[in-house]
């Protein structure tokens, strides 16, 4: 994006460059008080604007910001050992946690905190259905 076209660009607005090279405003956003993470807020509002219209966009974020976003959503990859420890922390036996970790590995499902949550919720649901 050429810097000479960036005059008038202010924080709190999302812009895109059209095919002709002109920079246009996509939408505006405001920071949330409890979570002052402008990158996440900008993506949230941009996604809302995209789904309401016929616009597409590419977002380039530094690696540390991507990791922070993955961590906040529970999609950051964790080690197999950490995965099993989280399952055992929820009251599961070590052998059962190993069986579930092995199944994740066989199905090529990444080890994530969200995966642990899904396993625990599934077990709770199955227990309730049996009663």
Backbone as CSV, one residue per row, in Angstrom:
resi,resn,N_x,N_y,N_z,CA_x,CA_y,CA_z,C_x,C_y,C_z
1,UNK,0.860,-1.172,0.000,0.000,0.000,0.000,0.902,1.230,0.000
2,UNK,0.793,2.098,-0.995,1.646,3.276,-1.053,1.341,4.240,0.079
3,UNK,2.398,4.854,0.627,2.205,5.746,1.767,1.571,7.069,1.369
4,UNK,1.721,7.473,0.107,1.112,8.745,-0.286,-0.414,8.677,-0.267
5,UNK,-0.985,7.471,-0.386,-2.444,7.311,-0.353,-2.978,7.178,1.067
6,UNK,-2.112,7.157,2.065,-2.529,6.868,3.427,-2.891,8.121,4.224
7,UNK,-2.968,9.247,3.601,-3.352,10.455,4.323,-4.804,10.337,4.764
8,UNK,-5.073,10.709,5.987,-6.438,10.660,6.504,-6.807,9.328,7.115
9,UNK,-5.899,8.368,7.144,-6.189,7.074,7.762,-5.985,7.217,9.263
10,UNK,-7.022,6.912,10.019,-7.004,7.078,11.465,-7.205,5.738,12.151
11,UNK,-6.715,5.596,13.379,-7.014,4.367,14.128,-8.514,4.247,14.352
12,UNK,-9.011,3.033,14.360,-10.433,2.806,14.573,-11.197,2.617,13.282
13,UNK,-10.485,2.556,12.159,-11.143,2.348,10.872,-10.421,1.252,10.115
14,UNK,-11.167,0.469,9.366,-10.607,-0.564,8.511,-10.666,-0.091,7.075
15,UNK,-9.554,-0.215,6.358,-9.479,0.228,4.985,-9.082,-0.933,4.089
16,UNK,-9.396,-0.814,2.809,-8.950,-1.789,1.838,-8.552,-1.062,0.574
17,UNK,-7.685,-1.698,-0.195,-7.229,-1.119,-1.443,-7.952,-1.834,-2.572
18,UNK,-8.674,-1.085,-3.401,-9.395,-1.712,-4.495,-8.441,-2.033,-5.645
19,UNK,-8.974,-2.630,-6.712,-8.131,-3.071,-7.816,-7.481,-1.896,-8.544
20,UNK,-8.096,-0.740,-8.487,-7.544,0.441,-9.144,-6.448,1.099,-8.303
21,UNK,-6.244,0.647,-7.065,-5.203,1.198,-6.212,-5.693,2.275,-5.261
22,UNK,-6.996,2.528,-5.238,-7.544,3.525,-4.323,-7.836,2.885,-2.978
23,UNK,-7.594,3.624,-1.918,-7.866,3.128,-0.570,-9.246,3.617,-0.156
24,UNK,-10.098,2.674,0.247,-11.464,2.999,0.641,-11.716,2.477,2.043
25,UNK,-12.644,3.114,2.751,-12.980,2.687,4.103,-13.930,1.508,4.037
26,UNK,-13.578,0.457,4.757,-14.427,-0.730,4.822,-15.465,-0.576,5.924
27,UNK,-15.023,-0.251,7.128,-15.923,-0.017,8.238,-15.138,0.599,9.382
28,UNK,-15.836,1.062,10.392,-15.189,1.614,11.572,-15.454,0.686,12.746
29,UNK,-14.650,0.798,13.759,-14.827,-0.041,14.939,-14.407,0.733,16.171
30,UNK,-14.865,0.247,17.309,-14.487,0.824,18.601,-13.901,-0.277,19.458
31,UNK,-12.943,0.072,20.247,-12.293,-0.866,21.149,-13.227,-1.233,22.289
32,UNK,-13.197,-2.491,22.722,-13.978,-2.903,23.884,-13.217,-2.491,25.136
33,UNK,-13.932,-2.081,26.157,-13.288,-1.615,27.386,-12.560,-2.736,28.117
34,UNK,-13.217,-3.920,28.258,-12.636,-4.984,29.042,-11.492,-5.684,28.317
35,UNK,-11.483,-5.647,27.003,-10.417,-6.305,26.234,-9.904,-5.306,25.212
36,UNK,-8.870,-4.587,25.564,-8.381,-3.505,24.724,-7.414,-4.031,23.667
37,UNK,-7.827,-5.025,22.919,-7.010,-5.614,21.879,-7.557,-5.169,20.531
38,UNK,-6.964,-4.121,19.984,-7.481,-3.517,18.758,-7.417,-4.454,17.562
39,UNK,-6.416,-5.305,17.493,-6.303,-6.216,16.352,-7.488,-7.175,16.305
40,UNK,-7.863,-7.723,17.457,-8.996,-8.652,17.503,-10.292,-7.921,17.193
41,UNK,-10.467,-6.745,17.757,-11.670,-5.967,17.499,-11.783,-5.589,16.029
42,UNK,-10.672,-5.206,15.429,-10.684,-4.840,14.008,-11.077,-6.024,13.158
43,UNK,-10.543,-7.209,13.482,-10.901,-8.402,12.717,-12.369,-8.759,12.895
44,UNK,-12.866,-8.614,14.117,-14.271,-8.943,14.395,-15.212,-8.064,13.577
45,UNK,-14.960,-6.760,13.590,-15.821,-5.847,12.855,-15.634,-5.969,11.351
46,UNK,-14.418,-6.248,10.910,-14.190,-6.437,9.476,-14.925,-7.678,8.990
47,UNK,-14.884,-8.752,9.787,-15.592,-9.976,9.413,-17.089,-9.734,9.347
48,UNK,-17.606,-8.941,10.273,-19.031,-8.613,10.266,-19.394,-7.844,9.001
49,UNK,-18.536,-6.890,8.629,-18.799,-6.110,7.419,-18.702,-6.972,6.171
50,UNK,-17.774,-7.908,6.169,-17.603,-8.775,5.002,-18.807,-9.693,4.835
51,UNK,-19.302,-10.248,5.947,-20.426,-11.176,5.843,-21.714,-10.469,5.453
52,UNK,-21.819,-9.192,5.761,-23.019,-8.446,5.392,-22.976,-7.966,3.946
53,UNK,-21.799,-7.880,3.360,-21.665,-7.414,1.989,-20.952,-8.445,1.148
54,UNK,-20.527,-8.019,-0.014,-19.795,-8.915,-0.904,-18.367,-8.417,-1.022
55,UNK,-17.651,-8.442,0.078,-16.292,-7.948,0.125,-15.386,-9.059,0.633
56,UNK,-14.171,-9.111,0.134,-13.195,-10.049,0.666,-11.953,-9.267,1.057
57,UNK,-11.176,-9.841,1.961,-9.977,-9.129,2.392,-8.942,-10.112,2.888
58,UNK,-7.699,-9.655,2.964,-6.596,-10.421,3.516,-6.048,-9.655,4.696
59,UNK,-5.848,-10.352,5.805,-5.306,-9.710,6.999,-3.924,-10.299,7.254
60,UNK,-2.933,-9.441,7.363,-1.583,-9.883,7.678,-1.271,-9.476,9.109
61,UNK,-0.973,-10.467,9.940,-0.658,-10.221,11.341,0.704,-10.806,11.655
62,UNK,1.434,-10.182,12.578,2.700,-10.781,13.001,2.463,-12.103,13.729
63,UNK,3.475,-12.942,13.744,3.356,-14.288,14.313,2.916,-14.265,15.771
64,UNK,3.431,-13.312,16.558,3.054,-13.260,17.972,1.589,-12.898,18.160
65,UNK,1.032,-12.066,17.282,-0.389,-11.709,17.372,-1.271,-12.899,16.980
66,UNK,-0.836,-13.649,15.971,-1.588,-14.839,15.561,-1.631,-15.831,16.714
67,UNK,-0.489,-16.020,17.372,-0.436,-16.946,18.504,-1.348,-16.479,19.634
68,UNK,-1.378,-15.161,19.885,-2.242,-14.618,20.936,-3.717,-14.871,20.604
69,UNK,-4.088,-14.691,19.352,-5.479,-14.912,18.938,-5.830,-16.397,19.057
70,UNK,-4.930,-17.274,18.628,-5.175,-18.714,18.763,-5.305,-19.118,20.221
71,UNK,-4.479,-18.512,21.076,-4.531,-18.825,22.503,-5.861,-18.382,23.106
72,UNK,-6.347,-17.205,22.715,-7.617,-16.697,23.255,-8.798,-17.551,22.828
73,UNK,-8.723,-18.142,21.638,-9.838,-18.949,21.144,-9.721,-20.417,21.520
74,UNK,-8.594,-20.816,22.142,-8.420,-22.216,22.539,-7.935,-23.094,21.406
75,UNK,-7.434,-22.505,20.332,-6.997,-23.279,19.174,-5.482,-23.409,19.054
76,UNK,-4.757,-22.892,20.053,-3.307,-23.011,20.017,-2.922,-24.464,20.261
77,UNK,-1.982,-24.954,19.471,-1.543,-26.340,19.638,-0.756,-26.487,20.932
78,UNK,-0.992,-27.607,21.614,-0.260,-27.917,22.835,0.401,-29.280,22.650
79,UNK,1.323,-29.607,23.534,2.006,-30.893,23.433,1.083,-32.025,23.879
80,UNK,1.455,-33.215,23.483,0.684,-34.403,23.877,0.676,-34.543,25.396
81,UNK,1.830,-34.287,26.012,1.929,-34.396,27.470,0.987,-33.408,28.145
82,UNK,0.960,-32.155,27.676,0.069,-31.130,28.247,-1.388,-31.525,28.042
83,UNK,-1.698,-32.063,26.853,-3.056,-32.518,26.542,-3.518,-33.554,27.560
84,UNK,-2.664,-34.548,27.812,-3.018,-35.596,28.779,-3.129,-35.035,30.189
85,UNK,-2.236,-34.119,30.551,-2.287,-33.508,31.889,-3.591,-32.739,32.086
86,UNK,-4.053,-32.035,31.047,-5.322,-31.302,31.156,-6.494,-32.259,31.329
87,UNK,-6.455,-33.373,30.605,-7.519,-34.379,30.771,-7.496,-34.969,32.173
88,UNK,-6.300,-35.272,32.678,-6.188,-35.829,34.024,-6.590,-34.796,35.067
89,UNK,-6.363,-33.515,34.784,-6.778,-32.453,35.695,-8.285,-32.367,35.827
90,UNK,-8.991,-32.882,34.826,-10.457,-32.903,34.879,-10.986,-34.174,35.516
91,UNK,-10.092,-34.996,36.063,-10.524,-36.190,36.787,-10.401,-37.477,36.009
92,UNK,-9.816,-37.455,34.837,-9.681,-38.652,34.028,-8.442,-39.443,34.470
93,UNK,-8.517,-40.758,34.395,-7.385,-41.612,34.727,-6.306,-41.504,33.647
94,UNK,-5.061,-41.765,34.038,-3.924,-41.633,33.112,-4.078,-42.531,31.878
95,UNK,-4.490,-43.768,32.071,-4.643,-44.693,30.934,-5.744,-44.228,29.981
96,UNK,-6.835,-43.712,30.527,-7.920,-43.207,29.677,-7.463,-41.985,28.881
97,UNK,-6.697,-41.115,29.535,-6.169,-39.934,28.846,-5.221,-40.358,27.727
98,UNK,-4.443,-41.398,27.960,-3.528,-41.912,26.927,-4.295,-42.469,25.732
99,UNK,-5.393,-43.176,26.001,-6.223,-43.730,24.915,-6.810,-42.596,24.068
100,UNK,-7.301,-41.556,24.714,-7.887,-40.426,23.982,-6.810,-39.696,23.183
101,UNK,-5.636,-39.498,23.774,-4.536,-38.846,23.063,-4.113,-39.669,21.850
102,UNK,-4.083,-40.980,21.999,-3.728,-41.870,20.883,-4.758,-41.761,19.757
103,UNK,-6.034,-41.669,20.137,-7.098,-41.525,19.138,-6.966,-40.195,18.393
104,UNK,-6.662,-39.126,19.112,-6.438,-37.826,18.472,-5.296,-37.936,17.463
105,UNK,-4.221,-38.625,17.858,-3.058,-38.791,16.990,-3.428,-39.593,15.737
106,UNK,-4.156,-40.689,15.913,-4.559,-41.534,14.781,-5.461,-40.786,13.805
107,UNK,-6.329,-39.944,14.316,-7.258,-39.178,13.469,-6.632,-37.891,12.943
108,UNK,-5.379,-37.621,13.357,-4.650,-36.405,12.958,-5.378,-35.133,13.381
109,UNK,-5.965,-35.186,14.573,-6.608,-34.014,15.176,-5.570,-33.342,16.060
110,UNK,-5.357,-32.036,15.895,-4.321,-31.379,16.716,-4.722,-31.326,18.189
111,UNK,-3.712,-31.412,19.044,-3.934,-31.294,20.479,-4.136,-29.816,20.803
112,UNK,-5.332,-29.461,21.278,-5.643,-28.083,21.649,-6.447,-28.075,22.942
113,UNK,-6.438,-26.947,23.674,-7.297,-26.848,24.858,-8.780,-27.009,24.507
114,UNK,-9.163,-26.565,23.320,-10.552,-26.711,22.891,-10.902,-28.190,22.705
115,UNK,-9.929,-28.988,22.250,-10.136,-30.428,22.125,-10.381,-31.080,23.472
116,UNK,-9.637,-30.644,24.490,-9.832,-31.159,25.851,-11.244,-30.826,26.311
117,UNK,-11.670,-29.594,26.074,-13.014,-29.172,26.477,-14.078,-30.010,25.775
118,UNK,-13.894,-30.278,24.491,-14.867,-31.075,23.741,-14.949,-32.502,24.292
119,UNK,-13.799,-33.078,24.629,-13.777,-34.440,25.184,-14.543,-34.475,26.498
120,UNK,-14.262,-33.532,27.384,-14.923,-33.497,28.691,-16.424,-33.276,28.532
121,UNK,-16.821,-32.353,27.643,-18.249,-32.098,27.421,-18.948,-33.326,26.854
122,UNK,-18.271,-34.058,25.975,-18.848,-35.278,25.408,-19.041,-36.336,26.491
123,UNK,-18.063,-36.482,27.368,-18.169,-37.459,28.459,-19.318,-37.091,29.385
124,UNK,-19.434,-35.828,29.738,-20.523,-35.376,30.615,-21.874,-35.624,29.953
125,UNK,-21.967,-35.334,28.653,-23.221,-35.546,27.913,-23.601,-37.024,27.911
126,UNK,-22.619,-37.908,27.683,-22.877,-39.348,27.668,-23.332,-39.845,29.047
127,UNK,-22.750,-39.334,30.099,-23.134,-39.726,31.452,-24.581,-39.307,31.733
128,UNK,-24.929,-38.083,31.330,-26.294,-37.601,31.555,-27.311,-38.404,30.773
129,UNK,-26.961,-38.841,29.559,-27.877,-39.638,28.732,-28.109,-41.011,29.338
130,UNK,-27.090,-41.579,29.989,-27.222,-42.887,30.619,-28.136,-42.855,31.828
131,UNK,-28.212,-41.718,32.511,-29.024,-41.624,33.740,-30.458,-41.367,33.454
